[in-house]
Amino acid sequence: MEKRNNIYVGVFLLGLTGVLIGVVVHSPMLAVVAGVLGSIIGGFIGWLGGRFYLVTICVGVLIGTFIGYRTGDRDILIIAAGSGAAISGFVANFIQLFRRK
């Protein structure tokens, strides 16, 4: 049951992130494609048991988006959101690496 919940959380979080990327860029087709790809990747990460990893990435996206939004430029907003997700993904990997020891 726990693994199934992780899969649902992954599909929801990364699928929603993909749809929001399409909304920001004002492209319905990109929203659908990015939503589907995000759902597939999120389901795989959830299947592997990465709930902490998914939540950490979403927090990084929110922080990066907030910083990018403050600049007032849409292109910087997209880059800042992606950078926030990437940096928080690295941080999550390091945290999980050190928690196992």
Biotite code that builds the C-alpha atoms (Angstrom):
import biotite.structure as struc

atoms = struc.array([
    struc.Atom([0.000, 0.000, 0.000], chain_id="A", res_id=1, res_name="MET", atom_name="CA", element="C"),
    struc.Atom([2.875, 2.372, 0.811], chain_id="A", res_id=2, res_name="GLU", atom_name="CA", element="C"),
    struc.Atom([4.462, 1.822, -2.616], chain_id="A", res_id=3, res_name="LYS", atom_name="CA", element="C"),
    struc.Atom([1.145, 2.537, -4.345], chain_id="A", res_id=4, res_name="ARG", atom_name="CA", element="C"),
    struc.Atom([0.785, 5.819, -2.471], chain_id="A", res_id=5, res_name="ASN", atom_name="CA", element="C"),
    struc.Atom([4.323, 6.808, -3.481], chain_id="A", res_id=6, res_name="ASN", atom_name="CA", element="C"),
    struc.Atom([3.445, 6.136, -7.123], chain_id="A", res_id=7, res_name="ILE", atom_name="CA", element="C"),
    struc.Atom([0.286, 8.264, -6.908], chain_id="A", res_id=8, res_name="TYR", atom_name="CA", element="C"),
    struc.Atom([2.153, 11.118, -5.232], chain_id="A", res_id=9, res_name="VAL", atom_name="CA", element="C"),
    struc.Atom([4.885, 10.984, -7.888], chain_id="A", res_id=10, res_name="GLY", atom_name="CA", element="C"),
    struc.Atom([2.405, 10.963, -10.769], chain_id="A", res_id=11, res_name="VAL", atom_name="CA", element="C"),
    struc.Atom([0.486, 13.869, -9.256], chain_id="A", res_id=12, res_name="PHE", atom_name="CA", element="C"),
    struc.Atom([3.452, 16.070, -8.361], chain_id="A", res_id=13, res_name="LEU", atom_name="CA", element="C"),
    struc.Atom([5.530, 15.703, -11.516], chain_id="A", res_id=14, res_name="LEU", atom_name="CA", element="C"),
    struc.Atom([2.473, 15.570, -13.794], chain_id="A", res_id=15, res_name="GLY", atom_name="CA", element="C"),
    struc.Atom([1.204, 18.811, -12.277], chain_id="A", res_id=16, res_name="LEU", atom_name="CA", element="C"),
    struc.Atom([4.651, 20.348, -12.655], chain_id="A", res_id=17, res_name="THR", atom_name="CA", element="C"),
    struc.Atom([4.656, 19.455, -16.354], chain_id="A", res_id=18, res_name="GLY", atom_name="CA", element="C"),
    struc.Atom([1.202, 20.946, -16.889], chain_id="A", res_id=19, res_name="VAL", atom_name="CA", element="C"),
    struc.Atom([2.213, 24.147, -15.116], chain_id="A", res_id=20, res_name="LEU", atom_name="CA", element="C"),
    struc.Atom([5.268, 24.469, -17.356], chain_id="A", res_id=21, res_name="ILE", atom_name="CA", element="C"),
    struc.Atom([2.935, 24.386, -20.368], chain_id="A", res_id=22, res_name="GLY", atom_name="CA", element="C"),
    struc.Atom([0.645, 26.960, -18.755], chain_id="A", res_id=23, res_name="VAL", atom_name="CA", element="C"),
    struc.Atom([3.518, 29.356, -18.086], chain_id="A", res_id=24, res_name="VAL", atom_name="CA", element="C"),
    struc.Atom([4.712, 29.081, -21.681], chain_id="A", res_id=25, res_name="VAL", atom_name="CA", element="C"),
    struc.Atom([1.095, 29.503, -22.960], chain_id="A", res_id=26, res_name="HIS", atom_name="CA", element="C"),
    struc.Atom([1.143, 26.280, -24.986], chain_id="A", res_id=27, res_name="SER", atom_name="CA", element="C"),
    struc.Atom([-1.691, 23.752, -24.494], chain_id="A", res_id=28, res_name="PRO", atom_name="CA", element="C"),
    struc.Atom([0.170, 21.092, -26.477], chain_id="A", res_id=29, res_name="MET", atom_name="CA", element="C"),
    struc.Atom([3.281, 21.500, -24.324], chain_id="A", res_id=30, res_name="LEU", atom_name="CA", element="C"),
    struc.Atom([1.115, 21.298, -21.201], chain_id="A", res_id=31, res_name="ALA", atom_name="CA", element="C"),
    struc.Atom([-0.266, 17.928, -22.300], chain_id="A", res_id=32, res_name="VAL", atom_name="CA", element="C"),
    struc.Atom([3.081, 16.489, -23.414], chain_id="A", res_id=33, res_name="VAL", atom_name="CA", element="C"),
    struc.Atom([4.987, 17.737, -20.351], chain_id="A", res_id=34, res_name="ALA", atom_name="CA", element="C"),
    struc.Atom([2.177, 16.551, -18.063], chain_id="A", res_id=35, res_name="GLY", atom_name="CA", element="C"),
    struc.Atom([2.266, 13.036, -19.525], chain_id="A", res_id=36, res_name="VAL", atom_name="CA", element="C"),
    struc.Atom([6.064, 12.824, -19.405], chain_id="A", res_id=37, res_name="LEU", atom_name="CA", element="C"),
    struc.Atom([6.092, 14.191, -15.848], chain_id="A", res_id=38, res_name="GLY", atom_name="CA", element="C"),
    struc.Atom([3.494, 11.619, -14.813], chain_id="A", res_id=39, res_name="SER", atom_name="CA", element="C"),
    struc.Atom([5.541, 8.769, -16.272], chain_id="A", res_id=40, res_name="ILE", atom_name="CA", element="C"),
    struc.Atom([8.746, 9.921, -14.596], chain_id="A", res_id=41, res_name="ILE", atom_name="CA", element="C"),
    struc.Atom([6.935, 10.659, -11.318], chain_id="A", res_id=42, res_name="GLY", atom_name="CA", element="C"),
    struc.Atom([5.357, 7.211, -11.307], chain_id="A", res_id=43, res_name="GLY", atom_name="CA", element="C"),
    struc.Atom([8.757, 5.610, -11.845], chain_id="A", res_id=44, res_name="PHE", atom_name="CA", element="C"),
    struc.Atom([10.352, 7.624, -9.040], chain_id="A", res_id=45, res_name="ILE", atom_name="CA", element="C"),
    struc.Atom([7.399, 6.795, -6.780], chain_id="A", res_id=46, res_name="GLY", atom_name="CA", element="C"),
    struc.Atom([7.767, 3.121, -7.661], chain_id="A", res_id=47, res_name="TRP", atom_name="CA", element="C"),
    struc.Atom([11.385, 3.343, -6.552], chain_id="A", res_id=48, res_name="LEU", atom_name="CA", element="C"),
    struc.Atom([10.200, 4.828, -3.241], chain_id="A", res_id=49, res_name="GLY", atom_name="CA", element="C"),
    struc.Atom([11.355, 8.415, -3.649], chain_id="A", res_id=50, res_name="GLY", atom_name="CA", element="C"),
    struc.Atom([8.650, 10.395, -1.842], chain_id="A", res_id=51, res_name="ARG", atom_name="CA", element="C"),
    struc.Atom([11.219, 12.492, 0.047], chain_id="A", res_id=52, res_name="PHE", atom_name="CA", element="C"),
    struc.Atom([13.016, 13.151, -3.231], chain_id="A", res_id=53, res_name="TYR", atom_name="CA", element="C"),
    struc.Atom([9.790, 14.280, -4.953], chain_id="A", res_id=54, res_name="LEU", atom_name="CA", element="C"),
    struc.Atom([8.773, 16.599, -2.141], chain_id="A", res_id=55, res_name="VAL", atom_name="CA", element="C"),
    struc.Atom([12.253, 18.119, -1.991], chain_id="A", res_id=56, res_name="THR", atom_name="CA", element="C"),
    struc.Atom([12.200, 18.796, -5.737], chain_id="A", res_id=57, res_name="ILE", atom_name="CA", element="C"),
    struc.Atom([8.780, 20.455, -5.470], chain_id="A", res_id=58, res_name="CYS", atom_name="CA", element="C"),
    struc.Atom([10.025, 22.704, -2.674], chain_id="A", res_id=59, res_name="VAL", atom_name="CA", element="C"),
    struc.Atom([13.006, 23.645, -4.852], chain_id="A", res_id=60, res_name="GLY", atom_name="CA", element="C"),
    struc.Atom([10.691, 24.427, -7.767], chain_id="A", res_id=61, res_name="VAL", atom_name="CA", element="C"),
    struc.Atom([8.562, 26.666, -5.566], chain_id="A", res_id=62, res_name="LEU", atom_name="CA", element="C"),
    struc.Atom([11.572, 28.553, -4.215], chain_id="A", res_id=63, res_name="ILE", atom_name="CA", element="C"),
    struc.Atom([13.076, 28.943, -7.690], chain_id="A", res_id=64, res_name="GLY", atom_name="CA", element="C"),
    struc.Atom([9.733, 30.071, -9.103], chain_id="A", res_id=65, res_name="THR", atom_name="CA", element="C"),
    struc.Atom([9.311, 32.653, -6.362], chain_id="A", res_id=66, res_name="PHE", atom_name="CA", element="C"),
    struc.Atom([12.772, 34.071, -7.026], chain_id="A", res_id=67, res_name="ILE", atom_name="CA", element="C"),
    struc.Atom([12.180, 34.060, -10.800], chain_id="A", res_id=68, res_name="GLY", atom_name="CA", element="C"),
    struc.Atom([8.755, 35.672, -10.415], chain_id="A", res_id=69, res_name="TYR", atom_name="CA", element="C"),
    struc.Atom([10.264, 38.555, -8.493], chain_id="A", res_id=70, res_name="ARG", atom_name="CA", element="C"),
    struc.Atom([12.367, 39.465, -11.561], chain_id="A", res_id=71, res_name="THR", atom_name="CA", element="C"),
    struc.Atom([9.265, 40.021, -13.703], chain_id="A", res_id=72, res_name="GLY", atom_name="CA", element="C"),
    struc.Atom([10.655, 38.160, -16.750], chain_id="A", res_id=73, res_name="ASP", atom_name="CA", element="C"),
    struc.Atom([8.967, 34.942, -17.902], chain_id="A", res_id=74, res_name="ARG", atom_name="CA", element="C"),
    struc.Atom([12.156, 33.417, -19.309], chain_id="A", res_id=75, res_name="ASP", atom_name="CA", element="C"),
    struc.Atom([14.021, 33.945, -16.044], chain_id="A", res_id=76, res_name="ILE", atom_name="CA", element="C"),
    struc.Atom([11.046, 32.459, -14.170], chain_id="A", res_id=77, res_name="LEU", atom_name="CA", element="C"),
    struc.Atom([11.307, 29.227, -16.192], chain_id="A", res_id=78, res_name="ILE", atom_name="CA", element="C"),
    struc.Atom([15.070, 29.006, -15.791], chain_id="A", res_id=79, res_name="ILE", atom_name="CA", element="C"),
    struc.Atom([14.883, 29.757, -12.059], chain_id="A", res_id=80, res_name="ALA", atom_name="CA", element="C"),
    struc.Atom([12.207, 27.089, -11.505], chain_id="A", res_id=81, res_name="ALA", atom_name="CA", element="C"),
    struc.Atom([14.259, 24.469, -13.347], chain_id="A", res_id=82, res_name="GLY", atom_name="CA", element="C"),
    struc.Atom([17.430, 25.462, -11.529], chain_id="A", res_id=83, res_name="SER", atom_name="CA", element="C"),
    struc.Atom([15.658, 25.281, -8.175], chain_id="A", res_id=84, res_name="GLY", atom_name="CA", element="C"),
    struc.Atom([14.426, 21.777, -8.999], chain_id="A", res_id=85, res_name="ALA", atom_name="CA", element="C"),
    struc.Atom([17.869, 20.621, -10.111], chain_id="A", res_id=86, res_name="ALA", atom_name="CA", element="C"),
    struc.Atom([19.659, 22.023, -7.069], chain_id="A", res_id=87, res_name="ILE", atom_name="CA", element="C"),
    struc.Atom([17.091, 20.607, -4.655], chain_id="A", res_id=88, res_name="SER", atom_name="CA", element="C"),
    struc.Atom([17.367, 17.223, -6.399], chain_id="A", res_id=89, res_name="GLY", atom_name="CA", element="C"),
    struc.Atom([21.100, 17.203, -5.746], chain_id="A", res_id=90, res_name="PHE", atom_name="CA", element="C"),
    struc.Atom([20.515, 18.219, -2.135], chain_id="A", res_id=91, res_name="VAL", atom_name="CA", element="C"),
    struc.Atom([17.944, 15.433, -1.706], chain_id="A", res_id=92, res_name="ALA", atom_name="CA", element="C"),
    struc.Atom([20.390, 12.870, -3.069], chain_id="A", res_id=93, res_name="ASN", atom_name="CA", element="C"),
    struc.Atom([23.100, 13.997, -0.667], chain_id="A", res_id=94, res_name="PHE", atom_name="CA", element="C"),
    struc.Atom([20.712, 13.972, 2.287], chain_id="A", res_id=95, res_name="ILE", atom_name="CA", element="C"),
    struc.Atom([19.573, 10.436, 1.473], chain_id="A", res_id=96, res_name="GLN", atom_name="CA", element="C"),
    struc.Atom([23.174, 9.333, 0.973], chain_id="A", res_id=97, res_name="LEU", atom_name="CA", element="C"),
    struc.Atom([24.214, 10.554, 4.434], chain_id="A", res_id=98, res_name="PHE", atom_name="CA", element="C"),
    struc.Atom([21.045, 9.327, 6.180], chain_id="A", res_id=99, res_name="ARG", atom_name="CA", element="C"),
    struc.Atom([21.816, 5.721, 5.257], chain_id="A", res_id=100, res_name="ARG", atom_name="CA", element="C"),
    struc.Atom([25.125, 5.694, 7.136], chain_id="A", res_id=101, res_name="LYS", atom_name="CA", element="C"),
])
